[in-house]
Amino acid sequence: MKWIVAVIVVFVVGYTLVNVYFRKPGRGYRPYEDMNNRATTARLLAAGWQKMPVDTRRPVEPAAAEDTPAAVTRDFPGLGADLESKFATKPRLFATIDRVVSPAAVTHGRDYSAYFTASLASLKEQVGDLALYRKGNELVLIPSTEPLPGRDLKSRWNDSTYWVSFSTANLPAGRYQVRIVAKGPAAAWAFTVR
């Protein structure tokens, strides 16, 4: 009996040491999620969409009036026909995009910033990821939500202000159309890179 206990202890200690020493840093492999992300990336690249790095900040104070703000209009709800079919798992979108403040022009190479106020569909959600995709002169910002952990945890407010910024160094000079998508009508505007 002593030998069996000794073998089990040696095996458990050895396995633990090998596991800790050779474990990959970061989160583990999640087959379903990782395969969906790869499929989505492959479909977007095949359709000509590329993901751009975006800097976000939240919470943020509402924006002051810009010198020449862009005229914001309402566009169709959802991701749109071109992007809808490319996602293996559809992102959970905000309920509405309520207000957008952004400049109508930016100098090439500088960061372009936009402030927007969005409403959540439920107080049991929070903002998850803000992804920016580009295809030619069209830019689409997809803010997605994720459920709050726990059963009783809720957001304090239904709406909040967000700040997003991206570099124009890789954008050629010209006019660009931007959309921030939501379950309700999207916010759309145009800006010029000089």
Secondary structure by P-SEA (a helix, b strand, c coil): caaaaaaaaaaaaaaaaaaaaaccccccccaaaaaaaaaaaaaaaaabbbbbbbbbbcccccccccccccbbbbccccccccccccccccccccccccbbbbbccccccbbbbbbbbbbbccccccccbbbbbbcccbbbbbbbbbbccccccccccccbbbbbbbbcccccbbbbbbbbccccbbbbbbbbcc
